[in-house]
Amino acid sequence: MASSLLSVYRFLPSQKKDNVGYVTKIKTSLYGQALCNPNSVRRQIATRHGSRLAVSSLFGRRVKSRRETVIPDPDYRIPIVLLGITGGLVYTNNLGPAIPVGLLGLLLLVQTTRVRFVFDDEALEVKVGDELKQSGENVFVGGKNRWKYSTFVNWEFWWPNFPILVYFKETQTKPEGQIHFFPIIFNGKQLYDAMVERAGLSQNSGPKDS
């Protein structure tokens, strides 16, 4: 009888020891601690912004969290440059070209204050205002202004050192591919980093600085 009690005692958790036999740190959940083996649960936290958090479960499966939403800051350089050119044309009495350049500058100035590129976990979407309202259908090709990264064929910046336009081609709108051009009225570096992270590298070299 005494030897049987001793055998049972060998596998019971001790209040003074953390490791007894095959039982590792077993404590009641009433004290706020979960039953776990520290060697079976590992957390890998990537330091790069927007990376995924992966947790290896007790059965070796991976659970991936959603990526953080990225919204590049507005950048007023292009409309300011256009309005500056307009002022120079007016000063030199070149009213003909000054009018369209000035109108374009004013349009981009307004759009910079209201249009936002929103990079969520699975798609790029164009939204409007600080409240991020829906932008409606695309006036040129139809459909919602939201495109999944998985449908991107390619994308590019023109020109890298002072980005003016961003181009991308996707197969979501139509199977043969739909091309889109947008003026870069956002922070070029933030926009480039978000495109690389979510849509992959472009076919040509990207900007060094912007």
BAFIVEX-773833 format. One line per 4 residues: number of its first residue (from 1); their letters; for each residue x, y, z of N, C-alpha, C. Coordinates in Angstrom, 1 decimal. Example, Ala and Ser with C-alpha at 12.3 -4.5 7.8 and 13.67 -1.06 7.14 Angstrom:
1) AS) 13.2 -5.7 7.8 12.3 -4.5 7.8 13.2 -3.3 7.8; 12.8 -2.2 7.1 13.7 -1.1 7.1 12.9 0.0 7.9
//
This chain:
1) MASS) 0.8 -1.2 0.0 0.0 0.0 0.0 0.9 1.3 0.0; 1.9 1.2 0.8 2.8 2.4 0.9 3.5 2.6 -0.4; 4.0 1.5 -1.1 4.6 1.7 -2.4 3.7 2.3 -3.4; 2.4 1.9 -3.4 1.4 2.4 -4.3 1.2 3.9 -4.1
5) LLSV) 1.1 4.4 -2.9 1.0 5.8 -2.6 2.2 6.6 -3.1; 3.3 6.0 -2.9 4.6 6.7 -3.4 4.6 6.8 -4.9; 4.1 5.8 -5.6 4.1 5.8 -7.1 3.2 6.9 -7.6; 2.0 7.1 -6.9 1.1 8.1 -7.3 1.6 9.5 -7.0
9) YRFL) 2.3 9.6 -5.9 2.9 10.9 -5.5 3.9 11.4 -6.5; 4.7 10.5 -7.1 5.7 10.9 -8.1 5.1 11.7 -9.2; 3.9 11.5 -9.6 3.3 12.1 -10.8 2.4 13.3 -10.4; 2.2 13.6 -9.1 1.4 14.7 -8.7 2.2 16.0 -8.7
13) PSQK) 1.6 17.2 -9.1 2.3 18.4 -9.2 2.7 18.9 -7.8; 3.8 19.4 -7.6 4.3 19.9 -6.4 4.1 21.4 -6.3; 3.7 21.9 -5.1 3.5 23.4 -5.0 4.8 24.1 -4.9; 5.9 23.4 -4.6 7.2 24.0 -4.5 8.1 23.9 -5.7
17) KDNV) 7.8 23.0 -6.6 8.6 22.8 -7.8 7.8 23.1 -9.1; 8.5 23.6 -10.1 7.9 23.9 -11.4 7.8 22.7 -12.3; 8.8 21.7 -12.2 8.8 20.6 -13.1 8.8 19.3 -12.2; 7.8 18.5 -12.5 7.7 17.2 -11.8 7.4 16.2 -12.8
21) GYVT) 8.3 15.2 -13.1 8.1 14.2 -14.1 7.8 14.8 -15.5; 6.6 14.4 -16.1 6.2 14.9 -17.4 5.4 16.1 -17.3; 5.0 16.6 -16.1 4.1 17.7 -15.9 4.9 19.0 -15.8; 4.7 19.9 -16.6 5.5 21.2 -16.7 4.6 22.3 -16.3
25) KIKT) 4.9 23.0 -15.2 4.2 24.2 -14.8 2.7 24.1 -14.8; 2.2 23.1 -14.1 0.7 22.9 -14.1 0.2 23.7 -12.9; -0.6 24.7 -13.2 -1.2 25.5 -12.1 -2.7 25.7 -12.5; -3.5 25.8 -11.5 -4.9 26.0 -11.7 -5.2 27.3 -12.4
29) SLYG) -6.2 27.4 -13.3 -6.6 28.6 -14.0 -7.2 29.6 -13.0; -7.5 29.2 -11.8 -8.1 30.2 -10.8 -7.0 31.2 -10.5; -5.8 30.9 -10.7 -4.7 31.9 -10.4 -4.3 32.6 -11.7; -5.1 32.5 -12.7 -4.8 33.3 -13.9 -3.7 32.7 -14.8
33) QALC) -3.3 31.4 -14.7 -2.3 30.9 -15.5 -2.9 29.7 -16.3; -2.5 29.7 -17.6 -3.0 28.6 -18.5 -2.1 27.4 -18.4; -2.7 26.2 -18.7 -2.0 25.0 -18.8 -1.3 25.0 -20.1; 0.1 24.9 -20.1 0.8 25.0 -21.4 2.2 24.4 -21.2
37) NPNS) 2.7 23.9 -22.2 4.1 23.5 -22.3 4.9 24.6 -23.0; 5.9 25.3 -22.4 6.5 26.4 -23.1 7.3 26.0 -24.3; 7.6 24.7 -24.5 8.3 24.3 -25.7 7.4 24.1 -26.9; 6.0 24.0 -26.6 5.1 23.7 -27.7 4.4 24.9 -28.3
41) VRRQ) 4.5 26.1 -27.6 3.9 27.3 -28.1 5.0 28.3 -28.3; 5.2 28.8 -29.6 6.3 29.8 -29.9 5.7 30.9 -30.6; 6.1 32.1 -30.3 5.6 33.3 -31.0 6.7 34.0 -31.7; 6.4 34.3 -33.0 7.4 35.0 -33.8 6.8 36.3 -34.2
45) IATR) 7.4 37.4 -33.7 6.9 38.7 -34.0 7.8 39.4 -34.9; 7.4 39.7 -36.1 8.3 40.4 -37.1 8.4 41.9 -36.7; 9.5 42.5 -36.8 9.7 43.9 -36.5 9.3 44.8 -37.6; 9.2 44.3 -38.8 8.8 45.2 -40.0 7.4 45.5 -39.9
49) HGSR) 7.0 46.8 -40.2 5.7 47.3 -40.1 4.7 46.5 -41.0; 3.6 46.1 -40.4 2.6 45.4 -41.2 2.8 43.9 -41.4; 3.8 43.3 -40.8 4.1 41.9 -41.0 3.1 41.1 -40.2; 3.0 39.8 -40.5 2.0 38.9 -39.8 2.5 38.3 -38.6
53) LAVS) 1.6 38.0 -37.6 2.0 37.4 -36.4 1.6 35.9 -36.5; 2.6 35.0 -36.4 2.4 33.6 -36.5 2.5 32.9 -35.2; 1.6 32.0 -34.8 1.6 31.3 -33.5 1.6 29.8 -33.9; 2.6 29.1 -33.4 2.5 27.6 -33.6 1.7 27.0 -32.5
57) SLFG) 0.7 26.3 -32.8 -0.2 25.7 -31.8 0.3 24.4 -31.3; -0.4 23.8 -30.4 0.1 22.6 -29.8 0.1 21.5 -30.9; -0.7 21.6 -31.9 -0.7 20.6 -33.0 0.1 21.0 -34.2; 1.0 22.0 -34.1 1.9 22.4 -35.2 1.2 23.3 -36.3
61) RRVK) -0.1 23.6 -36.1 -0.7 24.5 -37.1 -0.4 25.9 -36.9; -0.5 26.7 -38.0 -0.2 28.1 -37.9 -1.5 29.0 -38.0; -1.6 30.0 -37.2 -2.7 30.9 -37.2 -2.2 32.3 -37.5; -2.6 32.9 -38.6 -2.1 34.1 -39.1 -3.1 35.3 -38.8
65) SRRE) -2.6 36.3 -38.2 -3.5 37.5 -38.0 -3.6 38.4 -39.2; -4.6 39.2 -39.2 -4.8 40.2 -40.3 -3.7 41.3 -40.2; -3.3 41.7 -41.4 -2.3 42.8 -41.5 -2.9 44.1 -41.2; -2.1 45.0 -40.7 -2.6 46.3 -40.3 -2.9 47.1 -41.5
69) TVIP) -3.9 47.9 -41.5 -4.3 48.8 -42.6 -3.4 49.9 -42.7; -2.9 50.2 -43.9 -2.0 51.3 -44.2 -2.6 52.4 -45.1; -2.5 53.6 -44.7 -3.0 54.8 -45.4 -1.9 55.8 -45.6; -1.3 55.9 -46.8 -0.2 56.8 -47.0 -0.7 58.3 -46.8
73) DPDY) 0.2 59.1 -46.2 -0.2 60.5 -45.9 -0.3 61.3 -47.2; -1.1 62.3 -47.3 -1.3 63.1 -48.5 0.0 63.9 -48.7; 0.3 64.2 -50.0 1.5 64.9 -50.4 1.1 66.0 -51.4; 1.4 67.3 -51.1 0.9 68.4 -51.9 1.9 68.9 -52.9
77) RIPI) 3.0 68.2 -53.1 4.1 68.7 -54.0 3.6 68.9 -55.4; 2.9 67.9 -56.0 2.5 68.0 -57.4 1.6 69.2 -57.6; 0.5 69.3 -56.9 -0.4 70.5 -57.1 0.4 71.8 -56.9; 1.2 71.9 -55.9 2.0 73.1 -55.6 2.9 73.5 -56.8
81) VLLG) 3.6 72.5 -57.3 4.4 72.7 -58.5 3.6 73.2 -59.7; 2.5 72.6 -59.9 1.6 73.0 -61.0 1.1 74.4 -60.9; 0.7 74.7 -59.7 0.2 76.1 -59.4 1.4 77.1 -59.5; 2.6 76.7 -59.1 3.7 77.5 -59.3 4.0 77.8 -60.8
85) ITGG) 3.9 76.7 -61.6 4.1 76.9 -63.1 3.0 77.8 -63.6; 1.8 77.7 -63.1 0.7 78.6 -63.6 1.0 80.0 -63.3; 1.5 80.3 -62.1 1.9 81.7 -61.7 3.0 82.2 -62.7; 4.0 81.3 -63.0 5.0 81.8 -63.9 4.5 82.1 -65.3
89) LVYT) 3.6 81.2 -65.8 3.0 81.5 -67.1 2.1 82.7 -67.1; 1.4 83.0 -66.1 0.6 84.2 -66.0 1.5 85.4 -66.0; 2.6 85.3 -65.2 3.6 86.4 -65.1 4.2 86.8 -66.5; 4.4 85.7 -67.3 5.0 86.0 -68.6 4.0 86.1 -69.7
93) NNLG) 2.7 86.3 -69.2 1.6 86.6 -70.2 1.3 85.5 -71.1; 1.5 84.2 -70.6 1.2 83.0 -71.4 -0.1 82.4 -70.9; -1.2 83.2 -71.1 -2.5 82.8 -70.5 -3.1 81.5 -71.1; -2.7 81.2 -72.4 -3.2 80.0 -73.0 -2.9 78.7 -72.2
97) PAIP) -1.6 78.4 -72.0 -1.2 77.2 -71.3 -1.5 77.4 -69.8; -1.5 78.6 -69.3 -1.7 78.8 -67.9 -3.1 78.3 -67.4; -4.1 78.4 -68.2 -5.4 78.0 -67.8 -5.5 76.5 -67.5; -5.2 75.7 -68.5 -5.3 74.2 -68.2 -4.3 73.7 -67.1
101) VGLL) -3.1 74.3 -67.1 -2.2 73.9 -66.0 -2.7 74.3 -64.6; -3.3 75.5 -64.6 -3.9 76.0 -63.3 -5.1 75.1 -62.9; -5.9 74.8 -63.8 -7.1 74.0 -63.5 -6.7 72.6 -63.0; -5.6 72.0 -63.6 -5.1 70.7 -63.2 -4.6 70.8 -61.8
105) GLLL) -3.8 71.9 -61.6 -3.2 72.1 -60.2 -4.3 72.2 -59.2; -5.4 72.9 -59.4 -6.5 73.1 -58.5 -7.2 71.8 -58.2; -7.4 71.0 -59.3 -8.1 69.7 -59.2 -7.3 68.8 -58.3; -6.0 68.7 -58.6 -5.1 67.8 -57.7 -5.0 68.3 -56.3
109) LVQT) -5.1 69.6 -56.1 -5.0 70.1 -54.8 -6.3 69.7 -54.0; -7.4 69.8 -54.6 -8.7 69.3 -54.0 -8.6 67.8 -53.7; -8.2 67.1 -54.7 -8.1 65.6 -54.6 -7.2 65.2 -53.5; -6.1 65.9 -53.3 -5.1 65.6 -52.3 -5.7 65.7 -50.9
113) TRVR) -6.6 66.6 -50.7 -7.3 66.8 -49.4 -8.3 65.7 -49.1; -8.8 65.1 -50.2 -10.0 64.2 -50.0 -9.7 62.7 -50.3; -8.9 62.4 -51.3 -8.8 61.0 -51.8 -7.7 60.3 -50.9; -8.0 59.1 -50.6 -7.1 58.2 -49.8 -6.9 56.9 -50.4
117) FVFD) -5.7 56.4 -50.5 -5.4 55.0 -50.8 -5.4 54.2 -49.5; -6.3 53.2 -49.4 -6.3 52.4 -48.2 -5.9 51.0 -48.5; -4.8 50.5 -47.9 -4.3 49.2 -48.1 -4.7 48.3 -46.9; -5.7 47.5 -47.1 -6.2 46.7 -46.0 -5.5 45.3 -46.1
121) DEAL) -6.0 44.3 -45.5 -5.3 43.0 -45.5 -5.3 42.3 -46.8; -6.3 42.6 -47.7 -6.4 41.8 -48.9 -6.5 42.6 -50.2; -6.8 43.9 -50.0 -7.0 44.7 -51.2 -6.6 46.2 -51.1; -6.4 46.8 -52.2 -6.2 48.3 -52.3 -7.6 48.9 -52.6
125) EVKV) -8.0 49.9 -51.8 -9.3 50.6 -52.1 -9.1 52.1 -52.1; -9.8 52.8 -53.0 -9.8 54.2 -53.0 -11.0 54.7 -52.2; -10.7 55.5 -51.2 -11.8 56.1 -50.3 -11.7 57.6 -50.3; -12.7 58.2 -49.7 -12.8 59.7 -49.7 -12.9 60.2 -48.3
129) GDEL) -12.1 61.3 -48.0 -12.3 62.0 -46.8 -11.6 61.3 -45.6; -11.5 62.1 -44.5 -10.9 61.5 -43.3 -11.8 60.4 -42.7; -13.1 60.4 -43.0 -14.0 59.4 -42.6 -13.9 58.1 -43.4; -13.1 58.2 -44.5 -12.9 57.0 -45.4 -14.2 56.5 -45.9
133) KQSG) -15.0 57.4 -46.5 -16.2 57.0 -47.1 -16.0 56.3 -48.5; -17.0 55.5 -48.9 -16.9 54.7 -50.2 -16.8 55.7 -51.3; -15.9 55.4 -52.3 -15.8 56.4 -53.4 -16.7 56.1 -54.6; -17.5 55.0 -54.5 -18.5 54.7 -55.5 -17.8 53.9 -56.6
137) ENVF) -18.5 53.8 -57.8 -17.9 53.1 -58.9 -16.9 53.9 -59.7; -16.0 53.2 -60.3 -15.0 53.8 -61.2 -15.7 54.4 -62.4; -15.5 55.7 -62.6 -16.2 56.4 -63.7 -15.7 56.0 -65.1; -14.5 55.4 -65.2 -14.0 55.1 -66.5 -14.2 53.6 -66.9
141) VGGK) -14.0 52.7 -66.0 -14.1 51.3 -66.3 -15.3 50.6 -65.6; -15.9 51.3 -64.6 -17.0 50.7 -63.9 -16.4 49.8 -62.7; -17.3 49.3 -61.9 -16.9 48.5 -60.8 -16.4 49.3 -59.6; -16.3 48.7 -58.5 -15.9 49.3 -57.3 -14.4 49.6 -57.3
145) NRWK) -14.0 50.7 -56.7 -12.6 51.1 -56.6 -11.9 50.4 -55.5; -11.9 49.1 -55.7 -11.2 48.1 -54.8 -10.7 47.0 -55.5; -9.4 46.7 -55.4 -8.8 45.6 -56.2 -7.9 44.8 -55.3; -8.1 43.5 -55.4 -7.4 42.5 -54.5 -5.9 42.4 -55.0
149) YSTF) -5.0 42.3 -54.1 -3.6 42.2 -54.4 -3.3 41.0 -55.3; -4.1 39.9 -55.1 -3.8 38.7 -55.8 -4.1 38.8 -57.3; -4.8 39.9 -57.7 -5.1 40.1 -59.1 -4.2 41.0 -59.8; -3.2 41.6 -59.1 -2.2 42.5 -59.7 -1.3 41.8 -60.6
153) VNWE) -1.2 42.3 -61.8 -0.2 41.7 -62.8 1.1 42.4 -62.7; 1.1 43.7 -62.6 2.3 44.5 -62.4 1.9 45.9 -62.0; 2.9 46.6 -61.5 2.7 48.0 -61.1 4.0 48.8 -61.2; 4.0 50.1 -61.4 5.2 50.9 -61.6 5.0 52.3 -61.1
157) FWWP) 6.1 53.0 -60.8 6.1 54.4 -60.5 6.7 55.2 -61.6; 6.2 56.4 -62.0 6.8 57.3 -62.8 6.8 58.7 -62.1; 7.9 59.3 -61.9 9.3 58.8 -62.0 9.8 58.6 -60.6; 10.7 57.6 -60.4 11.0 57.2 -59.0 11.5 58.3 -58.1
161) NFPI) 12.4 59.2 -58.5 12.9 60.2 -57.6 11.9 61.3 -57.3; 11.0 61.6 -58.1 9.9 62.5 -57.9 8.7 61.9 -58.5; 8.1 60.9 -57.8 7.0 60.1 -58.4 5.8 61.0 -58.8; 5.4 60.9 -60.0 4.3 61.6 -60.6 3.0 60.7 -60.7
165) LVYF) 3.2 59.6 -61.3 2.1 58.6 -61.6 2.4 57.3 -61.0; 1.4 56.6 -60.5 1.5 55.2 -60.2 0.6 54.4 -61.2; 1.1 53.4 -61.7 0.4 52.5 -62.7 0.3 51.1 -62.1; -0.9 50.5 -62.3 -1.0 49.1 -62.0 -2.0 48.4 -62.9
169) KETQ) -1.8 47.1 -63.2 -2.6 46.4 -64.0 -3.2 45.2 -63.2; -4.5 45.0 -63.3 -5.2 44.0 -62.5 -6.1 43.2 -63.4; -6.4 42.0 -63.0 -7.3 41.1 -63.7 -8.7 40.9 -63.1; -8.9 41.7 -62.0 -10.2 41.6 -61.3 -11.3 42.3 -62.1
173) TKPE) -11.1 43.4 -62.8 -12.1 44.1 -63.5 -12.4 43.4 -64.8; -11.4 42.9 -65.5 -11.6 42.0 -66.7 -10.5 41.1 -66.8; -10.8 39.8 -67.3 -9.7 38.8 -67.3 -8.5 39.1 -68.1; -8.6 39.9 -69.2 -7.4 40.2 -70.0 -6.6 41.3 -69.4
177) GQIH) -7.1 41.9 -68.3 -6.3 42.9 -67.6 -6.8 44.3 -67.8; -6.9 45.0 -66.7 -7.3 46.4 -66.8 -6.2 47.3 -66.2; -5.8 48.4 -66.9 -4.7 49.3 -66.5 -5.3 50.5 -65.8; -4.7 50.9 -64.7 -5.1 52.1 -64.0 -3.9 53.0 -63.8
181) FFPI) -4.2 54.3 -63.9 -3.2 55.4 -63.6 -3.7 56.3 -62.6; -2.9 56.6 -61.6 -3.3 57.6 -60.6 -2.2 58.6 -60.3; -2.5 59.9 -60.2 -1.4 60.8 -59.8 -1.0 60.5 -58.3; 0.3 60.6 -58.1 0.8 60.3 -56.7 0.7 61.5 -55.9
185) IFNG) -0.5 61.7 -55.3 -0.8 62.8 -54.4 -0.7 62.3 -52.9; 0.2 61.3 -52.7 0.4 60.7 -51.4 1.9 60.6 -51.2; 2.3 60.4 -49.9 3.7 60.2 -49.6 4.3 59.1 -50.5; 5.2 59.4 -51.4 5.7 58.4 -52.3 6.4 57.2 -51.7
189) KQLY) 7.2 57.5 -50.6 7.9 56.4 -49.9 6.9 55.4 -49.3; 5.9 56.0 -48.6 4.9 55.2 -47.9 4.1 54.4 -48.9; 3.8 55.0 -50.0 3.0 54.3 -51.1 3.8 53.2 -51.7; 5.1 53.5 -52.0 5.9 52.4 -52.5 6.1 51.2 -51.6
193) DAMV) 6.4 51.5 -50.3 6.5 50.4 -49.4 5.3 49.6 -49.2; 4.1 50.2 -49.2 2.9 49.5 -49.1 2.6 48.6 -50.3; 2.9 49.2 -51.5 2.8 48.4 -52.8 3.7 47.2 -52.8; 4.9 47.4 -52.4 5.9 46.2 -52.3 5.4 45.2 -51.4
197) ERAG) 5.0 45.6 -50.2 4.6 44.6 -49.1 3.3 43.9 -49.5; 2.4 44.6 -50.1 1.1 43.9 -50.3 1.0 43.3 -51.7; 1.6 43.9 -52.8 1.4 43.4 -54.1 2.7 42.8 -54.7; 3.8 42.8 -54.0 5.1 42.3 -54.4 5.9 43.3 -55.2
201) LSQN) 7.1 42.9 -55.5 8.0 43.8 -56.2 7.5 44.1 -57.7; 7.8 45.3 -58.1 7.4 45.7 -59.5 8.5 45.1 -60.5; 8.2 45.1 -61.7 9.1 44.5 -62.7 10.4 45.4 -62.9; 10.2 46.7 -62.7 11.4 47.6 -62.9 11.8 48.1 -61.5
205) SGPK) 13.0 48.8 -61.5 13.5 49.2 -60.2 12.6 50.3 -59.6; 12.5 50.3 -58.2 11.6 51.2 -57.5 12.4 52.4 -57.1; 11.8 53.4 -56.5 12.4 54.6 -56.1 13.4 54.4 -54.9; 14.5 55.1 -55.0 15.5 55.1 -53.9 15.0 56.0 -52.7
209) DS) 14.6 57.2 -53.1 14.1 58.2 -52.2 13.0 59.0 -52.8; 12.1 59.5 -52.0 11.0 60.3 -52.6 10.6 61.3 -51.5
//
